[in-house]
Amino acid sequence: MTRSAGGGAPTRLPGDLGLVAGARVLAAVSGGPDSTALLLWLVERGVDVAAAHFDHALRQGSERDAATVSRLCARLGVQLIVGRRLEPLASGSVQAAARAARYQFLTDALAGTGRELVALGHTADDVAEGVVLHLLRGSGLAGMRGMPVSRPPFVRPFWNVWRADIEHFLASRGVEALRDPSNADVGRFARARIRHELLPRLEQDRPGLARHLWGAARAACRLQAEVEEAAARVPPDRQALRSAPRVVRLEAYRQLYGRLPALSRRQLEAIDQIVCSGRTGQAVDLPGGLRLRLEARRLSIDARALARPALPALVERPCSGCEDPRAAHLRPGQRLSVGYRSPGLRMRPLSGSSGNRHPGTRKLQDILTDAKVPRHLRDALPLVFADGRLAWVPRVAVDADAAASPGGPAVHVALEDTAAAGSDPAQMNGP
């Protein structure tokens, strides 16, 4: 990786030292020119730095890159953490899946070393290429940044450094970096086509275009930072979100999700549609087995499938009448059991205001909707049956046919967990 340097003073790079000043940094080092220059620059600027190298295991002989990076780190006296992909990549884009695996490795390595930031070697050229790539995909303001300068714990100190300056920097120090052949594979990768074909052609007609794209990305960074600050002040309240400008709403959804991979434009649009015009209970499936739901007054994110807890025990005793809101008073002589919701359940609920019997049956689904029980909790809500028919939805409704007559003999019925904890399904949707 090293060779004899030419004459002249070593080239200096205008990296953004403020992004890493005073921090204990983990540098992501692939062995390529950008990340190699990053590691050298951090060492020369006196930053407390360790290195992390991840082998994607996507090409033959990739394990030799780790040995090269190891020799460089040994020469610099820098600690090195090495990882290699052992699991199959996720389906879909190879580059996206490889990137997700690399970021997971870097996140784990950061935690394992107790450091504070991960420095990435992306350059101004990468920013300009990212702008074009995102525009071709129909990106909004966030994509116009090309890539964010900082998204803690990840920072990009070379966001304002051009690739040509990187090459001069390495050459002046006699360093020969590795070259990943996939970066030149225009047949497989869109970024390679943009780098080696599209941008050079555009530069022929409009010299300096890449720098103009970088300048636009820098302006987009400032605007996006303002949007992110505004979105951070918006609570996940339906009314507050509806009142916010659309660009702020979309960013608020990103922040509410707060995970990688980031939400796609299609997913953000789907969330916005249900917030602005959807009905309570509507949901959008998200990556990672999560689901965003529109509750009566707010948005919530939970696992897609809620495991049903163990059924609580029935507590029965004779009662001449009491006002316990956690219990039901049913006719004696019925065989009672506890179960969960199933398709087609109906009941004839007692009127909650006058005590008169309801004139007709209603679907359980409609009863739960009126009680504002969130959809994702309904399948886990224990129900009481009398002779096989739905008799009581705790704290929500009692079936008129199963209920005891006013002033007549009654069985005081409660659920063990409900009686102990006083849980109220009608209040499970939160504030």
C-alpha positions in Angstrom: 0.0 0.0 0.0 3.0 2.3 0.3 5.5 3.4 -2.3 8.2 6.1 -2.5 6.8 9.6 -2.4 7.6 12.3 -5.0 9.1 15.6 -4.3 7.4 18.6 -2.8 5.5 19.3 0.4 2.7 16.8 1.3 -0.7 17.9 0.1 -3.1 19.0 2.8 -6.9 18.4 2.7 -9.6 20.9 3.8 -11.6 18.2 5.6 -14.3 19.4 8.2 -12.4 18.8 11.4 -15.2 20.4 13.4 -17.3 17.3 12.8 -14.9 15.1 14.8 -13.1 17.6 17.1 -12.8 16.3 20.6 -14.5 13.0 19.9 -13.2 9.4 20.0 -13.7 8.4 16.4 -14.1 5.1 14.6 -13.1 5.4 10.9 -14.7 3.1 8.4 -11.8 1.9 6.2 -12.4 -0.2 3.1 -8.8 0.3 1.9 -9.9 2.4 -1.1 -8.5 5.9 -1.7 -11.2 7.9 0.1 -11.2 5.9 3.4 -7.4 5.4 3.4 -7.0 9.2 3.1 -9.5 9.7 5.8 -7.6 7.5 8.2 -4.3 9.2 7.4 -5.9 12.7 7.7 -7.5 11.9 11.1 -4.1 10.6 12.5 -2.2 13.6 11.1 -4.8 16.0 12.7 -4.3 14.3 16.1 -7.8 12.8 16.3 -8.3 9.9 18.7 -9.1 7.3 16.1 -9.6 3.5 15.6 -10.4 1.8 12.3 -13.1 -0.7 11.3 -13.0 -2.8 8.1 -15.9 -4.8 6.8 -15.5 -7.5 4.2 -18.8 -7.9 2.2 -17.6 -11.2 0.8 -19.0 -10.3 -2.6 -15.9 -11.0 -4.8 -13.2 -13.5 -4.8 -10.1 -12.5 -2.8 -11.9 -9.7 -0.9 -10.4 -11.1 2.3 -7.0 -9.9 1.2 -8.2 -6.3 1.6 -8.4 -6.8 5.3 -4.8 -7.8 5.4 -3.8 -4.7 3.5 -5.8 -2.4 5.8 -4.3 -4.3 8.8 -0.7 -3.5 7.7 -1.6 0.2 7.3 -3.2 0.4 10.7 -0.1 -1.4 12.3 2.2 1.2 10.6 0.0 4.0 12.0 -0.4 2.5 15.4 -4.2 2.4 15.1 -6.5 -0.2 16.5 -8.4 -2.2 13.9 -11.7 -4.0 14.2 -12.4 -6.4 11.3 -15.7 -8.0 10.3 -16.8 -10.3 7.5 -20.3 -11.0 6.2 -21.4 -14.6 7.1 -25.2 -14.3 6.5 -26.9 -14.1 3.1 -27.7 -10.6 2.0 -31.3 -9.4 2.1 -33.3 -9.7 -1.1 -33.5 -6.8 -3.5 -30.7 -4.4 -4.4 -27.2 -5.9 -3.8 -25.7 -2.5 -3.0 -28.5 -1.5 -0.6 -28.3 -4.9 1.2 -24.5 -4.6 1.4 -24.8 -1.1 2.7 -27.2 -2.2 5.4 -24.9 -5.0 6.5 -21.9 -2.6 6.6 -23.8 0.0 8.7 -24.9 -2.7 11.1 -21.3 -3.8 11.5 -20.2 -0.2 12.1 -22.9 0.4 14.6 -21.9 -2.8 16.5 -18.2 -1.9 16.3 -18.9 1.6 17.7 -20.7 0.1 20.7 -18.0 -2.5 21.2 -15.2 0.1 21.3 -17.1 2.6 23.4 -16.3 5.4 20.8 -18.7 8.2 19.9 -18.7 8.8 16.2 -18.2 6.8 13.0 -16.3 8.8 10.3 -17.1 7.9 6.7 -14.9 8.7 3.7 -17.5 10.0 1.3 -16.3 13.0 -0.8 -17.8 16.0 -2.6 -17.9 13.8 -5.7 -20.0 11.3 -3.9 -22.3 14.1 -2.8 -22.8 15.3 -6.4 -23.3 11.7 -7.7 -25.8 11.1 -4.9 -27.8 14.2 -6.0 -28.1 12.9 -9.5 -28.9 9.4 -8.4 -31.7 10.6 -6.1 -33.1 13.0 -8.6 -33.3 10.1 -11.1 -35.3 8.3 -8.5 -37.7 11.2 -7.9 -36.3 12.3 -4.6 -37.4 15.3 -2.5 -35.4 17.8 -0.5 -33.7 15.2 1.7 -32.3 13.4 -1.4 -31.1 16.8 -2.8 -28.4 16.7 -0.1 -26.8 13.7 -1.9 -26.1 12.4 1.5 -26.2 14.2 4.9 -23.0 15.6 6.2 -23.9 14.4 9.7 -26.5 11.9 11.0 -25.1 10.9 14.4 -23.3 8.7 15.0 -22.2 8.9 11.4 -20.3 11.9 10.1 -18.6 12.7 6.7 -15.5 15.0 7.3 -14.6 14.8 3.5 -18.0 16.0 2.3 -16.2 19.2 1.0 -13.1 17.4 -0.4 -12.9 16.4 -4.1 -11.6 13.0 -5.3 -8.8 14.6 -7.3 -7.5 16.2 -4.0 -7.6 12.8 -2.3 -5.4 11.3 -5.0 -2.9 14.1 -4.7 -2.9 13.7 -0.9 -2.1 10.0 -1.1 0.5 10.5 -3.8 2.3 13.1 -1.8 2.6 10.5 1.0 3.6 7.6 -1.1 0.4 5.6 -0.4 -1.1 3.3 -3.0 -4.7 2.5 -2.1 -6.8 -0.4 -3.1 -9.2 -0.2 -6.1 -12.6 -1.9 -5.9 -13.5 -3.1 -9.4 -17.2 -2.8 -8.6 -16.9 1.0 -8.6 -16.2 0.8 -12.3 -18.9 -1.8 -13.1 -21.2 0.4 -15.2 -23.2 -2.6 -16.4 -24.4 -3.5 -12.9 -24.5 -0.4 -10.8 -26.3 2.9 -11.4 -23.8 5.0 -9.3 -20.9 3.7 -11.5 -22.8 4.7 -14.6 -23.4 8.2 -13.2 -19.7 8.5 -12.1 -18.0 7.2 -15.3 -20.6 8.0 -18.0 -23.4 10.5 -17.2 -21.6 13.1 -15.2 -18.5 13.3 -17.5 -20.8 13.8 -20.5 -22.7 16.5 -18.7 -19.5 18.2 -17.6 -18.4 18.4 -21.3 -21.4 20.6 -22.0 -21.6 22.3 -18.7 -18.1 22.5 -17.2 -18.3 22.8 -13.4 -21.7 21.1 -13.2 -20.5 18.7 -10.4 -19.5 21.7 -8.3 -22.9 23.3 -9.0 -24.6 20.1 -7.8 -22.5 20.1 -4.7 -23.4 23.7 -4.0 -27.1 22.8 -4.4 -26.6 19.9 -2.0 -25.0 22.2 0.5 -28.1 24.5 0.3 -30.4 21.6 0.6 -28.5 20.5 3.7 -29.3 23.8 5.4 -32.9 23.7 4.4 -33.3 20.1 5.4 -31.8 20.9 8.8 -34.5 23.6 9.3 -37.2 21.1 8.3 -35.8 18.5 10.7 -35.8 21.1 13.5 -39.4 22.0 12.7 -40.5 18.3 12.5 -38.9 17.6 15.9 -41.3 20.1 17.5 -44.4 18.4 16.0 -45.9 15.7 18.3 -47.3 12.5 16.8 -50.7 14.0 17.2 -53.1 13.8 14.2 -54.3 17.3 14.4 -50.8 18.8 14.9 -49.5 16.8 11.9 -52.4 17.9 9.7 -51.7 21.5 10.6 -48.0 21.3 9.7 -46.6 21.9 6.2 -46.4 18.8 4.1 -42.6 18.7 4.0 -42.5 18.9 7.8 -45.1 16.1 8.1 -43.0 13.8 5.9 -39.9 14.5 8.0 -41.9 14.0 11.2 -42.9 10.5 9.9 -39.2 9.7 9.3 -38.3 10.8 12.8 -41.1 8.8 14.4 -39.9 5.7 12.6 -36.2 6.5 13.4 -34.7 3.3 12.0 -32.6 2.0 9.1 -33.3 1.4 6.3 -35.1 4.7 6.0 -38.7 4.9 4.9 -39.2 5.1 1.1 -41.1 7.9 -0.6 -44.0 5.4 -1.2 -44.2 4.6 2.5 -44.1 8.2 3.5 -46.9 9.1 1.0 -49.0 6.2 2.3 -48.6 7.5 5.9 -49.5 11.0 4.9 -52.6 9.9 3.1 -54.0 8.1 6.2 -53.1 11.1 8.5 -54.8 13.6 6.2 -57.8 11.6 5.1 -57.8 8.1 6.6 -60.0 6.5 9.3 -59.0 5.6 12.8 -57.4 2.1 12.8 -55.9 2.3 9.3 -52.2 1.2 9.2 -49.1 1.1 7.0 -46.6 -1.8 7.1 -43.1 -0.6 7.7 -39.6 -2.3 7.5 -38.5 -4.4 10.4 -41.8 -6.1 11.1 -43.4 -2.9 12.3 -46.8 -1.3 11.5 -47.8 2.4 11.9 -51.4 2.9 13.0 -53.7 5.9 13.1 -55.3 5.9 16.5 -58.1 8.2 17.5 -55.8 11.1 18.2 -52.3 10.1 17.4 -49.9 7.8 15.4 -48.3 4.8 17.0 -45.7 2.2 15.8 -45.9 -1.4 17.1 -45.0 -4.9 16.0 -47.3 -6.1 13.2 -48.6 -9.1 15.1 -49.4 -8.7 18.8 -49.0 -12.0 20.6 -52.1 -13.0 22.6 -51.4 -13.3 26.3 -52.5 -16.2 28.4 -56.3 -16.1 29.0 -57.2 -14.7 32.5 -59.3 -16.8 34.9 -63.0 -16.2 35.5 -64.0 -15.1 39.0 -67.6 -15.8 39.7 -69.7 -15.2 42.9 -73.4 -14.6 43.7 -74.2 -10.9 43.9 -77.3 -9.0 44.8 -76.1 -6.0 42.8 -73.1 -3.7 43.0 -71.5 -0.9 41.1 -68.1 -2.5 40.4 -67.2 -1.1 36.9 -64.7 -4.0 36.4 -67.4 -6.7 36.6 -70.5 -7.8 34.8 -73.7 -9.2 36.3 -75.0 -12.1 34.3 -77.9 -14.5 34.7 -77.3 -17.5 36.8 -77.2 -21.0 35.2 -75.2 -20.1 32.1 -71.9 -21.9 31.3 -69.3 -19.2 31.2 -65.9 -19.3 29.4 -63.2 -16.9 28.3 -61.8 -16.6 24.7 -60.6 -14.2 22.0 -62.2 -12.5 19.1 -63.2 -14.6 16.0 -65.0 -13.6 12.8 -68.7 -13.0 12.9 -69.1 -12.3 16.6 -72.2 -10.2 17.5 -74.1 -9.2 20.6 -77.1 -7.2 21.7 -75.6 -4.7 24.1 -77.4 -3.1 27.0 -77.8 0.6 26.7 -75.1 2.3 28.8 -77.2 5.3 29.7 -80.8 4.1 30.5 -80.4 0.4 31.1 -82.9 -0.4 28.4 -82.1 -3.3 26.2 -80.8 -2.5 22.7 -83.3 -3.3 20.0 -80.9 -5.2 17.7 -77.6 -7.0 17.5 -74.3 -5.3 16.5 -71.0 -6.6 15.2 -68.3 -6.8 17.8 -66.0 -4.9 15.4 -68.4 -1.9 15.4 -68.7 -2.0 19.2 -65.0 -1.9 19.6 -64.7 0.9 17.1 -67.2 3.0 19.0 -65.3 2.3 22.2 -62.1 3.5 20.5 -60.2 0.2 21.2 -57.2 0.3 18.8 -57.4 -2.3 16.1 -54.0 -3.8 16.9 -55.2 -4.6 20.5 -58.5 -6.1 19.6 -57.3 -9.7 18.9 -55.6 -9.8 22.3 -58.7 -8.6 24.2 -60.2 -11.4 26.4 -63.9 -11.9 26.0 -66.5 -13.7 28.1 -68.9 -16.1 26.5 -72.2 -17.5 28.0 -73.3 -20.9 26.5 -70.9 -20.2 23.6 -72.3 -16.8 22.7 -70.6 -13.5 23.3 -71.8 -12.2 26.6 -69.4 -9.5 27.9 -66.6 -7.3 26.5 -64.9 -6.2 29.7 -65.4 -2.5 30.4 -67.1 -2.0 27.0 -70.4 -3.8 26.7 -72.7 -6.6 28.2 -75.1 -8.7 26.0 -78.7 -8.0 26.9 -79.7 -11.6 26.6 -77.0 -12.8 29.0 -77.3 -10.0 31.5 -79.1 -10.4 34.8 -82.5 -8.7 35.2 -82.5 -5.6 37.3 -83.2 -6.5 41.0 -83.1 -10.3 40.2 -80.5 -12.9 41.0 -77.1 -12.4 39.4 -73.6 -13.8 39.1 -70.9 -11.3 39.7 -68.3 -12.0 36.9 -64.8 -10.6 36.7 -61.5 -11.5 35.0 -58.7 -12.2 37.3 -56.2 -9.9 35.5 -58.8 -7.2 34.9 -60.0 -7.3 38.6 -56.4 -7.0 39.8 -55.1 -4.4 37.4 -58.2 -2.5 36.6 -57.3 -2.5 32.8 -59.7 -0.7 30.5 -59.6 -1.6 26.8 -61.4 1.6 25.9 -58.4 3.6 27.2 -55.6 1.5 25.6 -55.2 3.9 22.7 -53.3 6.3 25.0 -53.6 10.1 25.3 
